[in-house]
Amino acid sequence: HPNQIKQWRDQLLEGATGVFGEAPKAEPEPIIDVKTLHAKIGELTLENDFLSGALGKAGLLPSARK
């Protein structure tokens, strides 16, 4: 048992820096253009509202069939 413990200790001392050493380097966060995202959200909302209204008038939405 003492030999096994010494082997484990040696393995720990060799590999501890890889486990407990420097923090992993994170990827830099991408630059987010909020104005572009807001414009896209507005565009998709407009399309969704238009299609929802058109399908509702045509009676093709499940909620309109009731």
KERO-682098 format. One line per 3 residues: number of its first residue (from 0); their letters; for each residue x, y, z of N, C-alpha, C, O. Coordinates in Angstrom, 3 decimals. Layout:
N
NUM) a) X,Y,Z,X,Y,Z,X,Y,Z,X,Y,Z ~ ...
//
This chain:
66
0) hpn) 0.790,-1.200,0.000,0.000,0.000,0.000,0.838,1.273,0.000,0.498,2.218,-0.713 ~ 1.905,1.333,0.762,2.711,2.563,0.749,3.264,2.881,-0.641,3.365,4.048,-1.020 ~ 3.621,1.837,-1.400,4.132,2.078,-2.750,3.043,2.672,-3.647,3.305,3.577,-4.440
3) qik) 1.832,2.158,-3.516,0.720,2.669,-4.320,0.423,4.131,-3.977,0.160,4.948,-4.860 ~ 0.471,4.440,-2.695,0.224,5.821,-2.266,1.302,6.746,-2.807,1.008,7.866,-3.223 ~ 2.561,6.283,-2.806,3.650,7.097,-3.353,3.449,7.320,-4.849,3.687,8.420,-5.348
6) qwr) 3.011,6.282,-5.570,2.757,6.436,-7.005,1.643,7.462,-7.251,1.750,8.315,-8.131 ~ 0.581,7.361,-6.460,-0.521,8.316,-6.606,-0.057,9.737,-6.314,-0.431,10.684,-7.007 ~ 0.760,9.870,-5.283,1.264,11.193,-4.908,2.116,11.765,-6.036,1.983,12.936,-6.391
9) dql) 2.998,10.924,-6.600,3.851,11.382,-7.697,3.008,11.790,-8.910,3.289,12.797,-9.560 ~ 1.969,10.993,-9.209,1.088,11.326,-10.331,0.367,12.653,-10.084,0.216,13.471,-10.992 ~ -0.070,12.849,-8.849,-0.747,14.097,-8.511,0.187,15.281,-8.675,-0.192,16.303,-9.247
12) leg) 1.403,15.147,-8.174,2.343,16.255,-8.263,2.712,16.566,-9.709,2.954,17.725,-10.046 ~ 2.759,15.555,-10.566,3.070,15.780,-11.978,1.907,16.450,-12.707,2.114,17.344,-13.528 ~ 0.685,16.015,-12.406,-0.461,16.506,-13.167,-1.275,17.589,-12.501,-2.246,18.070,-13.085
15) atg) -0.908,17.991,-11.285,-1.720,18.965,-10.555,-1.740,20.328,-11.236,-2.754,21.024,-11.185 ~ -0.652,20.716,-11.865,-0.641,22.030,-12.507,-1.613,22.073,-13.678,-2.198,23.118,-13.963 ~ -1.786,20.950,-14.352,-2.742,20.904,-15.455,-4.175,20.997,-14.977,-5.037,21.521,-15.682
18) vfg) -4.434,20.492,-13.784,-5.792,20.507,-13.246,-6.062,21.783,-12.471,-7.107,22.409,-12.646 ~ -5.133,22.169,-11.620,-5.349,23.300,-10.726,-4.565,24.542,-11.123,-4.593,25.543,-10.408 ~ -3.875,24.491,-12.241,-3.028,25.611,-12.642,-3.829,26.774,-13.184,-4.834,27.175,-12.596
21) eap) -3.394,27.304,-14.282,-4.022,28.474,-14.873,-5.458,28.175,-15.265,-5.803,27.054,-15.637 ~ -6.277,29.200,-15.172,-7.674,29.053,-15.595,-7.702,28.904,-17.114,-6.889,29.513,-17.809 ~ -8.609,28.118,-17.623,-8.678,27.962,-19.076,-9.030,29.292,-19.735,-9.821,30.078,-19.214
24) kae) -8.435,29.512,-20.865,-8.668,30.766,-21.572,-9.987,30.661,-22.336,-10.160,29.800,-23.197 ~ -10.895,31.544,-22.002,-12.202,31.552,-22.656,-12.094,32.273,-23.991,-11.264,33.162,-24.177 ~ -12.948,31.870,-24.903,-12.996,32.536,-26.193,-13.542,33.947,-25.979,-14.440,34.139,-25.159
27) pep) -13.025,34.917,-26.691,-13.579,36.268,-26.541,-15.026,36.291,-27.025,-15.374,35.651,-28.017 ~ -15.859,37.040,-26.309,-17.265,37.106,-26.685,-17.400,37.876,-27.991,-16.717,38.878,-28.202 ~ -18.288,37.404,-28.870,-18.466,38.115,-30.136,-19.114,39.482,-29.894,-19.860,39.676,-28.935
30) iid) -18.812,40.399,-30.772,-19.391,41.734,-30.673,-20.836,41.651,-31.156,-21.108,41.166,-32.254 ~ -21.753,42.129,-30.325,-23.171,42.045,-30.651,-23.669,43.433,-31.024,-23.517,44.389,-30.264 ~ -24.263,43.525,-32.203,-24.843,44.786,-32.654,-26.316,44.785,-32.263,-27.144,44.169,-32.934
33) vkt) -26.634,45.474,-31.183,-27.987,45.464,-30.626,-28.980,46.097,-31.594,-30.117,45.636,-31.698 ~ -28.569,47.144,-32.303,-29.485,47.799,-33.245,-29.909,46.838,-34.348,-31.078,46.807,-34.733 ~ -28.972,46.062,-34.852,-29.295,45.092,-35.894,-30.239,44.025,-35.361,-31.178,43.625,-36.050
36) lha) -29.998,43.565,-34.145,-30.876,42.555,-33.559,-32.280,43.103,-33.334,-33.263,42.410,-33.594 ~ -32.383,44.331,-32.857,-33.702,44.939,-32.657,-34.428,45.104,-33.988,-35.638,44.892,-34.063 ~ -33.706,45.477,-35.031,-34.314,45.623,-36.351,-34.831,44.283,-36.854,-35.926,44.203,-37.412
39) kig) -34.050,43.240,-36.659,-34.468,41.908,-37.106,-35.681,41.429,-36.314,-36.599,40.840,-36.885 ~ -35.693,41.675,-35.004,-36.837,41.291,-34.173,-38.093,42.023,-34.652,-39.161,41.420,-34.753 ~ -37.970,43.309,-34.943,-39.109,44.074,-35.448,-39.609,43.543,-36.774,-40.816,43.430,-36.992
42) elt) -38.679,43.216,-37.663,-39.039,42.676,-38.973,-39.782,41.350,-38.830,-40.815,41.144,-39.467 ~ -39.263,40.464,-38.006,-39.897,39.158,-37.823,-41.245,39.277,-37.117,-42.170,38.523,-37.419 ~ -41.361,40.209,-36.188,-42.640,40.431,-35.510,-43.681,40.932,-36.499,-44.828,40.485,-36.478
45) len) -43.286,41.856,-37.363,-44.196,42.375,-38.376,-44.661,41.263,-39.312,-45.852,41.157,-39.601 ~ -43.735,40.438,-39.785,-44.091,39.320,-40.657,-45.024,38.348,-39.948,-46.007,37.887,-40.528 ~ -44.715,38.038,-38.696,-45.523,37.099,-37.923,-46.943,37.634,-37.731,-47.916,36.897,-37.894
48) dfl) -47.056,38.908,-37.386,-48.374,39.509,-37.198,-49.163,39.519,-38.503,-50.358,39.223,-38.508 ~ -48.503,39.856,-39.603,-49.175,39.882,-40.897,-49.682,38.496,-41.279,-50.839,38.336,-41.668 ~ -48.817,37.504,-41.167,-49.217,36.144,-41.542,-50.287,35.596,-40.614,-51.194,34.891,-41.055
51) sga) -50.186,35.914,-39.343,-51.191,35.461,-38.389,-52.551,36.055,-38.736,-53.565,35.358,-38.693 ~ -52.574,37.337,-39.079,-53.831,37.980,-39.464,-54.391,37.407,-40.752,-55.593,37.160,-40.855 ~ -53.524,37.192,-41.738,-53.973,36.654,-43.023,-54.510,35.236,-42.865,-55.544,34.898,-43.441
54) lgk) -53.823,34.413,-42.094,-54.286,33.040,-41.884,-55.558,33.019,-41.046,-56.423,32.166,-41.244 ~ -55.669,33.949,-40.118,-56.881,34.033,-39.299,-58.090,34.404,-40.138,-59.167,33.835,-39.963 ~ -57.920,35.358,-41.053,-59.019,35.763,-41.934,-59.405,34.642,-42.885,-60.575,34.502,-43.241
57) agl) -58.431,33.843,-43.297,-58.701,32.733,-44.210,-59.254,31.521,-43.474,-59.678,30.553,-44.104 ~ -59.251,31.568,-42.139,-59.763,30.446,-41.359,-58.814,29.266,-41.303,-59.240,28.132,-41.086 ~ -57.545,29.522,-41.494,-56.560,28.440,-41.522,-55.829,28.252,-40.200,-55.044,27.314,-40.061
60) lps) -56.070,29.121,-39.233,-55.453,28.951,-37.918,-56.337,28.056,-37.061,-57.562,28.170,-37.115 ~ -55.741,27.171,-36.273,-56.557,26.303,-35.408,-57.446,27.102,-34.460,-58.560,26.670,-34.160 ~ -56.983,28.251,-33.982,-57.790,29.059,-33.058,-58.967,29.709,-33.781,-59.979,30.012,-33.149
63) ark) -58.859,29.929,-35.090,-59.937,30.556,-35.856,-61.011,29.547,-36.244,-62.112,29.949,-36.618 ~ -60.727,28.264,-36.169,-61.672,27.230,-36.583,-62.717,26.920,-35.530,-63.688,26.218,-35.813 ~ -62.540,27.425,-34.329,-63.459,27.082,-33.239,-64.842,27.603,-33.472,-65.728,27.394,-32.644
//
